């Protein structure tokens, strides 16, 4: 084996054996009003902001993830994930959906205690958000097959107890707006994933928990914490 061979992170594509190679993972912060308020912020005054995860944080759904080190407060955040299939920069809102390959369900696992400490000290969130196995993603469903969702129930349960529940129509910045704004900061390329934010109800998970969730009309996801 060549020590310098690195496996390309990828996500399954629904309907066959193809995989979607992941280039970058972008995430929109506080993009549901109720979640922004539960985190102590006013959603009506904030433009969208973004953070990132490394590409190899992705994990296929229906598997187990390891409880990460250096935290005692690992939180779940269910999200609509957008897969970019066409490159572009300074994309207009009207053309943004033309750059979408498909949609999936994802969980943005967060070391909340490290995030709170970073916020208090004015430091980056990398250690809170960008750790190993922090981005489980379901199979990607091509937009040509399911269209572009503008609404639909989004939910997450821990050990069958529903904790998060909302609707995609509650996004402060919808998919097209989030893509357009992000493209003013980075050139988007095929292989990019965009996590679009989480509804209210985020909370802790522990070893042995089973986390399930889904988005109406897209897919479901199931993860065990080991």
Secondary structure, DSSP 4 states (H G I P E B T S, - for coil): --TT--PPPEEEBTTSS-EEE---EEEESS-BHHHHHHTT--GGG----EEEE-GGGEEESSEEEPPPSS-S-EEE-EEEEEEE-S-BSS--HHHHGGGEEEEEEEEE-EEHHHHHHHHHHT--SHHHHSSTT-EEE-PBEEHHHH---S--EEEEEETTEEEEEEEGGGBSS-HHHHHHHHTTTS-B-TT-EEE----S--EE--TT-EEEEEETTTEEEEEEE-
